[in-house]
Amino acid sequence: MNTPQFLPQDGRYDDLLVYQKSECICDITDYFCKTYLDGRKDRTVDQMVQAARSGKQNIVEGTSASATSKETEIKLLNVAKASHQELLEDYKDYLRHHGLEQWSKGHPYYEHTRRTCKQHSHRDYYMELMPRCTDEMIANMAITIICQVDVMLRNLIEFHKQEFLQQGGIREEMTRGRLAYRNSHPSQSNSPVASNTLLSRKEQELNEREAQITKREQEVERREAELLAREKELARLIRMGSDRE
């Protein structure tokens, strides 16, 4: 009898379309900032680069945490989503402050850009395209991909929420693992010594997993606090700009 894989370590993110597109966002933003913004004078550069990187890295870490904690995965994906929203506002601000247009339905480039960004999810395509584009083109391309990734993250978060409600988290998985092992090894389960040894080993593994989860959750809370602080600072700067105008 085959025993179900105990706490399967999938953690794959390379094949996720949402990760591939977030990687494109990261590289496009790096190119955009180096080409059109002065990193020595404009503090927006660090904010944009960090927000793009945070979006990508939290998808990586959230997916990696999937096997041990669905709660942590959902939190990290939410952080990724919030980071991309922050970056989206920076691109919109750039267009507005430089008298450029944000493309919407009806604009001659809107549908073409939307289809192109939907079809292409590899960074090399955009890196080859960037030198032939204006700042308005690149900003609108980035906005389009960010909006597409936002929809993907919403769907992915909702999927994992439903998965958690149906299957539970690590404790439920540990219980299923114990039951599956006992059912497939009845002779060992009936032995008091073997049973106690098995229980001790499983409990130790559970404690180690819980310690890892606690550490990850503390890191997520720290990141959420940093993101909230950045959002407050951004709101303050926007208010200051409005007052000057």
N, C-alpha and C positions, 0 to 999 in steps of 0.2 A: 504493500500500500504506500503511495507517495504522500509524503507530508508536505502541506503547503509551505512555500518559502516563508520563513519567519522574518518579519519586518523587512520586506524586499527593498533592497537599496537601488531604486531606479535612479533618481536624481539627475536624469539626462535633461540637458537644456539646449544642446547644440541644434537639435532637430526641431525645436519649437519655433514656429514662424514668428511669434511675438518676440522671442529673443533675437532672431536674425534682424528683424526690423528695428529693434532697439539698438542693435549694434550699428545699423545704418544711421540712426539718429545721432549716436555718439560721434561717429566719424564726420558726418555732415556738419555738426556743431563745432567740432574742433577746426575744420577747414574754414567755416564761416567766421569764427572768432579771430583766427590768425590772419584772415584776408581782409576783413572789414572793420574789426574793432582793435583798438590799441590797448593791449593788455597792461601797459605801464600807466595808463591814465584812466581807463574805464574798468571800474570794479565789476561791471556786469559780466565781463569775460569769465572771471573765476566762478561766478554764480551759474552761468550757462553751462560751462564745461562740467562743473560739479553736479548740476542737476541731470545732465545727460548721462554722466557716468553712474550716478546713483540709480537712475532708472534701469540701466542695463545690469548693474551689479546686484541689485535687489531681486531681479528676476532670476539671476544665477543662484543667489543664496537661498531664495525662497524655494526654488525647484530642488536644490540640494537638501533642503530641510524636509522635503516632502515625506520621506520614509519614516522619520522620527516624530514629526509634529505637523499636523495639518493646520493647527492654530498659528504656528510660527510662519508657515508658508503663506497663509492668507494675509497675515500682518505685513510680511515683506512685500508681497505683491501689491498691497495697498500703498506701501511706501513708494514703490516703483511708479505707481499710477500718479501719486501726488507729486513726485519729482518731475514727471513728464508734464503735468499741468503747470507747474512753475516755469518750466522751460518754454511751454507754449505761450505764456504771457510775455516772456522776454522777447520772443520773435514778433509777437503782435505789437509790442511797444516799439521795437526797432522800426517796423514798417510805418507806424503812426508818427514817430518822432522825426523820421527822415522824409516824410511826405510821399511815401510809397503806398501802393495799393495791396490790400489783402484780398486775394481772389475769392469770389463766391459764385454761386450759381448764376449763369448768364455771362460771366466773363469768358472771353474766347479761349483762355488757357486752363480754365478750371477743370472741365471734364477730362481733357487730355492728361493733366497732371494727376488727377485722381486715379485714372486707369493705369497710368505708368507706375505710380507708387504702389498700386495694388498688385501689379504683375511682377515687379522687381523687388526682391528681398535680400539681395547680396550687396555688400558694401562696395565691391569692386565696380559695379555698374555706376554707382553714384560718384565714386572717386574719379572715374574717367569722365563723367559728365560735368562735374563742378567747374573746371576751368573755362567752360564755354557758357557759363550762366552768369547773370547779374545777381547782385545782392537781393533784389526783389524776387527773382526766380528761386534762389536757394532758400530764402526765408519761407516762401509759400510752399515749396516742396517739403521743407522740414515740418511746417504746420500740418500739411496733409498727412504725412507719415505718423506724426504724433497723435492725430485724431484717430487714425486707423488702429494704432497700438492701444489707445485708450479703450476703444470698443472691445478689442481682443482681451485686454486685462479685465474689463468688467465681466465678460463672459467666463473667463478662466476663474476668476474669484468666485463667481456664482456657482460654477461647476464644483469647485472644491468645498464650498459651503454645503452644497447638497450631499457631496460625498462624505463629508464629516458627519452630517446628520444621520446618514444611512449606515455608515460603517464605524463611526466613533473615531477616537484618537489612539494614542500609543497604548493606553491602559487596556482598552478593548482589544487591541491587536495582540497584546501580551497574553491576555486571557485566552483568545482563540488559539494562540500558539501553544500554550500549555495543554489545552484540551486536545488539540490535534496530536501533540507528542504522546500524551497518555493513551489516546486511542490506537496509535500505531505501535506503541511499545507497552502492551498490557502487562507483560511479565515484570518489567522494570518498575512500572507504576505500582504494582502490588507489593513490591519489596519496600519495607519501611526505610531502610538505609538509602536505597536508590532514590526513593521518593523524596526524602529529606535533602539529599545531595542535589537532586534536580531542582527542587524548590529553592534551595539556597542559591544555586547558580542563576536561576531565572530572576530571583529577587535582586541579586547583585547587578545583573544586567539592566533590570528596570531602574534601579537607583542611578546607574551610570547614565542611562538615557535621560532620566528626569533632570540630572545635573546639567547635561548638555542643553536640554530644552530651556532650563532656567537661565543659563548663560546667554542663549540666543535671544530669549525674550527680553532680557535686560538690555542687550545690544539694540534690539528693535525699538524699545522704549526710548533709548538714548537718541536714536536716529529720528524718531518721531518728534522728540523735543527739539532737536536741531532744526528739523524741517519747519516746525511751528514758529521757531524764533526767526528763521529766514523769511517766512511768510509775513510775520509782523513787521520786520524791517523793510520788506518790499512795500507793504501797505503804507508805512511811514514815509518812505521816499516818494511814493506816488502822491501822497497828500501834500508833501513839501513842494513837489513840482506843480501841483494844481494851484497852490497858494501863490507861487511866484508868477504864474500865468495870470 
